Amino acid sequence: MTARRPASSWWVPAAILFATVATGFAFDLWTRAWWGLLAVAFVCVVLLAEALEGRLAVRHQGAYQKALAIGFPIALLAVWQALATSGVLNPRWFPPPTQIAGALWDLIVSYDRFNRTSLIGRPWLVPERFAAEGWTGVRALIDESHLWATLGRVLGGFAIGAAPGILVGIAMGLNRTVRHMLDATMSAIYVLPKIAIFPILMLVFPDPFGEGPKVAVVAISAFFLVAISTMAGVQGIDPVYLQAGRNFGANRWQMFRHVILPGALPIVFNGLRLALGTALIVIVAVEFVRADRGVGFLIFYYWQILVTPKMYAGLFVVMALGVGLTALLQWVERRAMPWRKG
């Protein structure tokens, strides 16, 4: 199939983009109104990209859209690099991406002797430690890692909160009495900032400075999002499917397994994605307040001592964690719902 979408004129946004950039340099506007010039340039780039896509055959448009998804962040980093190195942005507070990349590499390969921590736990020492100390030495390397500390808290809290959240959400979606009993209470607790209930959790657990309160606050954050999304998914099933199942003589278990659960899964996974992102946000905030390891602690520590490149490197690690965990959940989603491959 070689059909194309109606192509719009590409030269108009290209000419405006060229004129904007040239005017900025000619009148030294990049140092005074760079944000306005970038806004105009962004609109022109969007229009130019749409015009070029319209000139492509349909079979090439998927690859073109993937190229846009990869190319635009690279272009943003290039603009940031140019603004920071030219002095438009203060490099002390907005260091160029190349400097941040160097700081990230330094965090990966170095060991902080003051805090006795490292970013990824120095995996290159695993064979040596295992030979000398066995699994105790390997565990010590893992325990010093900021990345594994944050990842363990997120995954542990997410699993503990999501599992009962799905069960409660299904019960609320299927049973009107359960829904009326829990709806108001869950709505009231859901709006509480999770960082605000962290001190309460520190009072509940025997070790207030241990992992228990941190994992618990992540679990609570995930529970409400998953429960509410699951309830909405169950309630949103098309009544036609329910009627069809009854007409075929399905019992309650068969209705749940073959109609209700598959019908609610898309909304359930949307809730899981929201809960996973929220879990990462909450644990980083908690690590700001009360932790001696974790990516959140790393960001706050380098903010305190004003080493901004390493602070930005920590932020990049959080973003990479978000992308990686979301990709993992999408992988699970594709296998849980093979009928939605398209």
PLY file of the C-alpha trace (Angstrom):
ply
format ascii 1.0
element vertex 342
property float x
property float y
property float z
element edge 341
property int vertex1
property int vertex2
end_header
0.00 0.00 0.00
1.55 3.30 -1.10
-1.25 5.76 -0.41
-0.21 9.04 1.15
-1.94 11.52 3.38
-2.70 14.94 1.90
0.61 16.81 1.99
0.73 20.35 3.33
3.31 22.97 2.32
6.59 22.36 4.11
8.44 25.44 2.95
6.31 27.92 4.93
7.23 26.61 8.43
10.80 26.01 7.20
11.09 29.63 6.11
9.63 30.93 9.38
12.01 28.69 11.35
15.01 29.99 9.40
13.86 33.58 9.82
13.35 33.10 13.58
16.82 31.67 14.11
18.45 34.31 11.90
16.60 37.17 13.58
17.62 35.90 17.00
21.30 35.98 16.04
21.08 39.25 14.09
19.50 41.25 16.94
21.03 39.30 19.84
17.60 38.10 20.97
18.81 34.68 22.09
20.20 36.16 25.29
17.08 38.22 26.06
14.07 36.36 24.68
15.35 32.85 24.04
12.21 31.28 25.49
9.98 33.13 23.00
12.22 32.22 20.06
12.22 28.58 21.15
8.41 28.59 21.36
8.13 29.90 17.80
10.78 27.43 16.62
8.95 24.54 18.29
5.68 25.39 16.51
7.52 25.60 13.19
9.25 22.26 13.78
5.89 20.60 14.57
4.32 22.00 11.39
7.36 21.03 9.34
7.33 17.48 10.75
3.62 17.10 9.96
4.14 18.37 6.43
7.01 15.96 5.81
5.03 13.03 7.25
2.20 13.82 4.85
4.58 13.36 1.93
5.59 9.85 3.03
3.97 6.59 2.02
1.87 5.05 4.78
4.24 2.12 5.18
7.08 4.50 6.08
5.17 6.63 8.56
5.62 4.26 11.50
9.41 4.45 11.16
9.17 8.22 10.75
7.20 8.57 13.98
9.75 6.45 15.84
12.49 8.66 14.46
10.62 11.71 15.77
10.29 10.08 19.21
14.06 9.54 19.34
15.17 12.66 17.52
13.19 15.24 19.49
14.80 14.48 22.90
18.20 14.56 21.21
17.34 17.95 19.71
16.26 19.21 23.14
19.57 18.13 24.64
21.42 19.86 21.80
19.51 23.10 22.44
20.20 22.82 26.16
23.89 22.26 25.43
24.02 25.32 23.19
22.18 27.56 25.66
24.36 26.46 28.59
27.70 26.71 26.82
26.86 30.11 25.30
25.96 31.58 28.68
22.25 32.06 28.02
21.57 29.59 30.85
23.65 29.78 34.01
25.82 26.63 33.85
26.06 26.55 37.64
22.33 25.83 37.92
21.76 24.35 34.45
24.96 22.49 33.55
25.27 21.33 29.93
24.24 17.72 29.18
27.84 16.73 28.41
28.84 17.76 31.93
25.88 15.85 33.38
26.89 12.77 31.37
30.39 13.01 32.82
28.96 13.33 36.33
26.74 10.28 35.74
29.74 8.25 34.61
31.64 9.36 37.70
28.74 8.23 39.91
28.69 4.84 38.18
32.40 4.07 38.52
33.20 5.79 41.85
32.66 4.92 45.51
31.71 7.61 48.03
33.91 6.87 51.02
32.19 9.52 53.13
28.71 7.95 52.77
30.05 4.45 52.02
27.76 4.16 49.04
27.86 3.87 45.25
25.27 4.28 42.53
25.02 0.72 41.20
26.95 -1.26 43.81
30.26 -1.79 41.95
29.28 -5.01 40.13
32.84 -5.41 38.78
33.89 -6.38 42.33
31.34 -9.20 42.63
33.72 -12.07 41.59
36.43 -10.83 43.96
34.04 -10.36 46.90
32.34 -13.70 46.27
35.66 -15.51 46.27
36.78 -13.79 49.48
33.56 -13.51 51.50
30.91 -15.52 49.67
27.36 -14.21 49.39
27.89 -11.95 52.39
30.34 -9.87 50.37
28.00 -9.73 47.38
25.16 -8.64 49.64
27.36 -5.87 51.04
27.93 -4.54 47.51
24.18 -4.56 46.84
23.47 -2.83 50.16
25.76 0.08 49.28
23.89 0.78 46.02
21.54 3.76 45.73
19.89 2.30 42.63
19.07 -1.09 44.13
17.80 0.52 47.33
15.28 2.66 45.44
14.33 -0.15 43.06
13.74 -2.60 45.89
11.51 -0.16 47.76
9.49 0.65 44.63
8.96 -2.94 43.51
8.29 -4.24 47.02
5.79 -1.52 47.88
4.16 -1.71 44.44
3.62 -5.46 44.70
2.31 -5.25 48.28
-0.11 -2.45 47.39
-1.23 -3.51 43.91
-2.31 -7.07 44.75
-4.93 -6.13 47.39
-5.82 -3.07 45.31
-6.93 -5.31 42.45
-8.96 -7.53 44.78
-10.66 -4.59 46.52
-11.32 -2.89 43.19
-12.96 -6.01 41.78
-15.12 -6.36 44.89
-16.19 -2.71 44.67
-16.95 -3.05 40.98
-19.04 -6.21 41.38
-20.82 -5.51 44.64
-22.82 -2.32 45.14
-22.86 -2.68 48.93
-19.07 -2.95 49.14
-18.75 0.04 46.83
-21.08 2.20 48.93
-19.26 1.19 52.11
-15.73 1.91 50.86
-16.13 4.63 48.27
-16.27 7.66 50.59
-13.55 6.35 52.90
-11.17 5.58 50.04
-11.85 8.96 48.44
-11.00 10.70 51.71
-7.76 8.80 52.31
-6.68 8.90 48.67
-6.32 12.69 48.62
-3.97 12.72 51.63
-0.38 13.49 50.57
1.45 10.24 51.11
4.52 12.02 52.40
2.27 13.46 55.14
1.38 10.02 56.49
5.00 8.86 56.46
5.61 10.11 60.06
2.60 8.04 61.19
4.09 4.95 59.58
7.37 5.64 61.34
5.47 5.45 64.64
3.74 2.20 63.67
6.82 0.17 62.72
9.25 -1.09 65.36
12.20 0.34 63.41
11.12 3.84 62.34
14.30 4.36 60.33
14.26 0.98 58.59
12.78 -0.14 55.30
9.29 -0.89 56.67
7.85 2.66 56.67
9.35 3.42 53.25
7.90 0.31 51.62
4.57 0.82 53.40
4.09 4.38 52.11
4.76 3.16 48.55
2.27 0.31 49.04
-0.43 2.70 50.26
0.16 4.99 47.27
-0.17 2.09 44.84
-3.16 0.52 46.58
-5.61 3.39 46.10
-4.74 4.05 42.46
-5.01 0.38 41.53
-8.24 -0.14 43.50
-9.99 2.87 41.97
-8.85 1.98 38.44
-9.90 -1.65 38.84
-13.33 -0.63 40.11
-13.75 1.67 37.11
-12.63 -1.11 34.76
-15.15 -3.59 36.16
-17.97 -1.07 36.08
-17.09 -0.01 32.55
-17.54 -3.43 30.95
-20.07 -3.29 28.11
-23.35 -4.88 29.31
-23.58 -6.66 25.96
-20.64 -8.89 26.95
-22.24 -9.69 30.29
-25.52 -10.58 28.62
-23.73 -12.74 26.05
-21.98 -14.67 28.82
-25.27 -15.31 30.61
-26.92 -16.41 27.37
-24.19 -19.01 26.89
-24.87 -20.36 30.36
-21.68 -19.20 32.07
-21.63 -19.59 35.84
-20.19 -16.94 38.18
-16.61 -18.19 37.98
-16.76 -18.49 34.20
-18.25 -15.01 33.93
-15.46 -13.61 36.07
-12.67 -15.48 34.28
-13.80 -15.11 30.68
-15.81 -11.86 30.66
-15.23 -9.57 33.66
-11.48 -9.99 34.13
-10.53 -9.68 30.42
-12.92 -6.76 30.01
-11.45 -4.87 32.97
-7.76 -5.61 32.28
-7.08 -2.59 30.02
-8.21 -0.15 32.72
-6.48 -2.22 35.41
-3.15 -1.92 33.59
-3.69 1.81 33.14
-4.08 2.00 36.91
-0.96 -0.12 37.41
1.06 2.24 35.21
-0.18 5.25 37.17
0.53 3.47 40.45
4.04 2.51 39.36
4.88 6.09 38.41
3.38 7.39 41.65
5.36 4.82 43.63
8.59 6.11 42.14
7.64 9.73 42.87
6.70 8.93 46.46
9.85 6.95 47.26
12.10 9.69 45.89
10.29 12.21 48.10
10.62 9.91 51.12
14.33 9.42 50.43
14.71 13.20 50.48
13.37 13.20 54.04
14.56 10.01 55.69
17.13 7.78 54.02
20.86 7.27 53.87
20.70 5.36 50.58
18.58 5.71 47.48
18.45 7.87 44.37
16.33 10.46 46.17
18.95 10.73 48.91
21.62 11.06 46.21
19.80 13.97 44.53
19.19 15.79 47.81
22.76 15.21 49.01
24.34 16.75 45.93
21.86 19.62 46.10
22.99 20.33 49.66
26.65 20.48 48.68
25.83 22.30 45.39
27.30 19.73 43.01
24.57 20.34 40.46
25.89 18.07 37.65
25.61 15.04 39.93
22.21 16.24 41.15
21.00 16.30 37.53
22.61 12.90 37.00
20.47 11.56 39.85
17.38 13.05 38.21
18.35 11.28 35.00
18.58 7.99 36.90
15.02 8.53 38.20
13.79 9.15 34.65
15.60 6.04 33.40
14.00 4.01 36.20
10.57 5.32 35.18
11.12 4.40 31.54
12.50 0.97 32.39
9.77 0.04 34.87
7.04 1.25 32.49
8.54 -0.81 29.66
8.59 -3.87 31.94
4.94 -3.37 32.86
4.02 -2.94 29.18
5.78 -6.22 28.45
3.64 -7.92 31.10
0.54 -6.22 29.70
1.17 -7.52 26.19
1.41 -11.06 27.50
-1.59 -10.73 29.78
-3.72 -9.41 26.90
-2.44 -11.07 23.71
-5.69 -10.20 21.94
-4.70 -6.50 22.01
-1.45 -6.80 20.06
-2.66 -4.20 17.57
0 1
1 2
2 3
3 4
4 5
5 6
6 7
7 8
8 9
9 10
10 11
11 12
12 13
13 14
14 15
15 16
16 17
17 18
18 19
19 20
20 21
21 22
22 23
23 24
24 25
25 26
26 27
27 28
28 29
29 30
30 31
31 32
32 33
33 34
34 35
35 36
36 37
37 38
38 39
39 40
40 41
41 42
42 43
43 44
44 45
45 46
46 47
47 48
48 49
49 50
50 51
51 52
52 53
53 54
54 55
55 56
56 57
57 58
58 59
59 60
60 61
61 62
62 63
63 64
64 65
65 66
66 67
67 68
68 69
69 70
70 71
71 72
72 73
73 74
74 75
75 76
76 77
77 78
78 79
79 80
80 81
81 82
82 83
83 84
84 85
85 86
86 87
87 88
88 89
89 90
90 91
91 92
92 93
93 94
94 95
95 96
96 97
97 98
98 99
99 100
100 101
101 102
102 103
103 104
104 105
105 106
106 107
107 108
108 109
109 110
110 111
111 112
112 113
113 114
114 115
115 116
116 117
117 118
118 119
119 120
120 121
121 122
122 123
123 124
124 125
125 126
126 127
127 128
128 129
129 130
130 131
131 132
132 133
133 134
134 135
135 136
136 137
137 138
138 139
139 140
140 141
141 142
142 143
143 144
144 145
145 146
146 147
147 148
148 149
149 150
150 151
151 152
152 153
153 154
154 155
155 156
156 157
157 158
158 159
159 160
160 161
161 162
162 163
163 164
164 165
165 166
166 167
167 168
168 169
169 170
170 171
171 172
172 173
173 174
174 175
175 176
176 177
177 178
178 179
179 180
180 181
181 182
182 183
183 184
184 185
185 186
186 187
187 188
188 189
189 190
190 191
191 192
192 193
193 194
194 195
195 196
196 197
197 198
198 199
199 200
200 201
201 202
202 203
203 204
204 205
205 206
206 207
207 208
208 209
209 210
210 211
211 212
212 213
213 214
214 215
215 216
216 217
217 218
218 219
219 220
220 221
221 222
222 223
223 224
224 225
225 226
226 227
227 228
228 229
229 230
230 231
231 232
232 233
233 234
234 235
235 236
236 237
237 238
238 239
239 240
240 241
241 242
242 243
243 244
244 245
245 246
246 247
247 248
248 249
249 250
250 251
251 252
252 253
253 254
254 255
255 256
256 257
257 258
258 259
259 260
260 261
261 262
262 263
263 264
264 265
265 266
266 267
267 268
268 269
269 270
270 271
271 272
272 273
273 274
274 275
275 276
276 277
277 278
278 279
279 280
280 281
281 282
282 283
283 284
284 285
285 286
286 287
287 288
288 289
289 290
290 291
291 292
292 293
293 294
294 295
295 296
296 297
297 298
298 299
299 300
300 301
301 302
302 303
303 304
304 305
305 306
306 307
307 308
308 309
309 310
310 311
311 312
312 313
313 314
314 315
315 316
316 317
317 318
318 319
319 320
320 321
321 322
322 323
323 324
324 325
325 326
326 327
327 328
328 329
329 330
330 331
331 332
332 333
333 334
334 335
335 336
336 337
337 338
338 339
339 340
340 341
